[in-house]
Amino acid sequence: MSVLEILKIGAALATAATGVFVLFAPRKVVGFTGLEPIGGRGISELRAVFGGLFIALGLTPLWLGTPAYLMLGIGYVAIAAVRAVSIVVDRSAVPSNFISLATEIVLGAVLVL
């Protein structure tokens, strides 16, 4: 197994781990994401989208292999591109946005290679 393959597995697991964290502790990501869920519906949305979807996106490449790693990587690259534009257009140059942007660029690059 190559170093790149190990990094891809790590990226997929990190994605799934993020989802597990949000699934079980959705209120702990509020400060980092800037999202403020209102009531049970808002918490449910965090759990479903940032929890459930991220778990599925992270675990699917481990099951399906190469094409799914590529798809996850393209997803991260797209998120990074839109985030970069948003940082400028929305004047949202805050540390958490730059941390997310750097993470998305690194994970996207690893997964697309």
C-alpha positions in Angstrom: 0.0 0.0 0.0 1.4 3.4 -1.1 1.6 6.5 1.1 -1.0 8.2 -1.2 -3.4 5.3 -0.6 -2.9 5.6 3.1 -3.5 9.4 2.9 -6.7 8.7 0.9 -8.0 6.3 3.5 -7.1 8.8 6.2 -9.0 11.6 4.4 -12.1 9.4 4.0 -11.9 8.4 7.7 -11.5 12.0 8.7 -14.6 12.9 6.7 -16.6 10.1 8.4 -15.2 11.1 11.8 -16.3 14.6 11.3 -19.8 13.3 10.6 -19.8 11.1 13.7 -18.7 14.1 15.8 -21.5 16.3 14.5 -24.0 13.5 14.8 -23.4 13.1 18.5 -22.4 16.7 19.4 -24.1 19.0 17.0 -24.0 22.0 19.4 -20.2 21.8 19.6 -19.8 22.9 16.0 -22.0 25.9 16.2 -19.2 28.3 17.1 -16.8 26.9 14.4 -19.3 26.8 11.5 -21.2 30.0 12.3 -24.4 28.1 11.9 -27.0 28.7 14.7 -29.6 26.0 14.7 -33.0 27.1 15.9 -34.8 24.5 18.0 -35.0 20.8 17.3 -35.3 21.3 13.6 -32.0 23.1 13.4 -30.2 20.5 15.4 -31.8 17.8 13.2 -30.5 19.5 10.1 -26.9 19.6 11.5 -27.1 15.9 12.5 -28.5 14.9 9.1 -26.4 17.0 6.7 -23.1 17.4 8.6 -23.5 14.2 10.4 -25.2 11.6 8.3 -24.0 12.9 4.9 -20.4 13.2 6.0 -20.4 9.7 7.5 -21.7 8.3 4.2 -19.3 10.4 2.1 -16.4 9.2 4.2 -17.3 5.5 4.4 -18.4 5.0 0.8 -14.9 5.3 -0.7 -13.7 2.6 1.7 -16.4 0.4 0.3 -16.4 1.3 -3.4 -12.8 2.2 -3.9 -11.1 4.5 -6.5 -14.0 6.3 -8.2 -15.6 7.2 -4.8 -12.3 8.6 -3.5 -12.2 10.8 -6.7 -15.8 11.9 -6.2 -15.1 12.8 -2.5 -12.0 14.8 -3.6 -13.9 16.7 -6.3 -16.5 17.5 -3.7 -13.8 19.0 -1.4 -12.2 20.9 -4.3 -15.7 22.4 -5.2 -16.4 23.3 -1.6 -12.9 25.0 -1.3 -13.5 27.0 -4.6 -16.9 28.3 -3.4 -15.5 29.0 0.1 -12.6 31.0 -1.4 -15.0 33.1 -3.4 -17.3 33.5 -0.4 -14.5 34.7 1.8 -14.0 37.6 -0.5 -17.6 38.3 -1.6 -19.2 37.8 1.8 -16.3 39.4 3.7 -16.0 36.3 5.8 -12.2 36.3 6.3 -12.3 34.7 9.8 -9.9 32.1 11.1 -12.4 29.2 11.0 -13.1 29.9 7.3 -9.4 29.8 6.5 -8.9 26.5 8.5 -11.8 25.0 6.6 -10.4 26.2 3.3 -7.0 24.8 4.0 -8.4 21.5 5.1 -10.6 21.2 2.0 -7.7 22.0 -0.3 -5.5 19.4 1.3 -8.1 16.7 1.4 -9.2 17.5 -2.1 -5.7 17.3 -3.4 -5.0 14.0 -1.7 -8.2 12.5 -2.9 -8.0 13.7 -6.5 -4.4 12.5 -7.1 
